[in-house]
Amino acid sequence: MANAQMPPVQPISEAATEINSVDFSSPFFLHHSDNPGTVLVSQLLTGENYATWSHAMLMALLAKNKTSFVDGSLPQPKTMAPEYCLWNRCNHM
C-alpha cells in the first residue's frame, strides 16, 4: 500500500465556492434557528397596542434583515429567476 499513488488534488471550482459561501447580510439568509413557528414579538396584537406592537415587530424584522419582504422593497422575482427559490423560502418564514 506504500506504493499506491494518491489521486491528484483537484482545486475547488468557483461554483462550489459560491454554493458554500454564506452572505450573512443577504435578506435571503436564514439562521438555523429561524422557522415558521418563531415568535418575533411576544406581545399579541390588539386594537389598543398597534403602535407598540408594530414598533417591536419592525425592530425584530430589522434585526433579521427581513423588512424588505414586508415593505415591498424586495419584489418577488420571476418564477424562473435563480433567486426565486430563496425568496420564496424566506417569504414563507
C-alpha positions in Angstrom: 0.0 0.0 0.0 3.0 2.3 0.4 3.5 2.4 -3.3 -0.1 3.3 -4.1 -0.4 6.6 -5.7 -2.8 9.2 -4.3 -5.1 10.9 -6.8 -4.1 14.4 -7.7 -5.8 17.1 -5.5 -8.4 19.0 -7.6 -8.8 22.7 -7.0 -12.2 23.7 -5.7 -14.2 25.2 -8.5 -15.6 28.7 -8.3 -19.1 27.3 -8.5 -18.6 25.1 -5.5 -17.1 28.0 -3.6 -20.1 30.2 -4.4 -22.5 27.5 -3.3 -20.7 27.0 0.1 -20.3 30.8 0.7 -22.7 32.4 3.1 -23.7 36.1 2.9 -25.0 37.0 6.3 -26.1 40.4 5.1 -28.4 39.0 2.4 -32.1 39.3 3.1 -32.2 35.6 1.9 -30.0 34.4 4.7 -31.8 32.2 7.3 -30.3 31.4 10.6 -30.6 27.8 11.7 -32.9 28.9 14.5 -35.4 30.6 12.1 -38.6 28.6 11.5 -42.2 29.4 10.7 -43.1 29.0 14.4 -40.6 31.5 15.7 -42.2 34.2 17.9 -40.8 37.6 16.8 -42.9 39.7 19.2 -44.2 38.3 22.5 -46.9 40.9 22.7 -50.1 39.9 20.9 -51.6 42.5 18.6 -54.8 44.1 19.8 -56.6 47.3 18.6 -55.1 49.3 21.5 -51.4 48.3 21.2 -50.8 48.6 17.5 -48.2 51.4 17.9 -46.0 49.4 20.4 -46.6 46.1 18.6 -45.6 47.5 15.2 -42.5 49.1 16.6 -41.5 45.8 18.3 -42.2 43.9 15.0 -40.2 46.4 13.0 -37.2 46.0 15.3 -37.4 42.2 15.1 -37.6 42.3 11.3 -34.8 44.8 11.1 -32.6 42.7 13.3 -33.2 39.7 11.0 -32.8 41.9 7.8 -36.3 40.9 6.6 -38.1 44.3 6.4 -37.7 44.3 2.6 -40.1 41.4 2.4 -42.8 43.4 4.3 -42.3 46.9 2.9 -42.1 45.7 -0.8 -38.6 46.9 -1.4 -37.6 43.3 -2.3 -40.1 42.4 -5.0 -40.9 38.8 -5.8 -38.5 37.6 -8.5 -39.9 35.9 -11.7 -40.5 32.2 -11.1 -37.7 31.2 -13.4 -35.2 33.6 -11.8 -32.3 31.9 -9.8 -33.2 33.8 -6.6 -36.9 32.8 -6.7 -36.4 29.7 -4.6 -34.5 31.7 -2.0 -37.1 34.5 -2.0 -40.0 32.0 -1.7 -38.4 30.1 1.2 -37.8 33.4 3.2 -41.2 34.7 2.3 -42.8 31.7 3.8 -41.0 32.1 7.1 
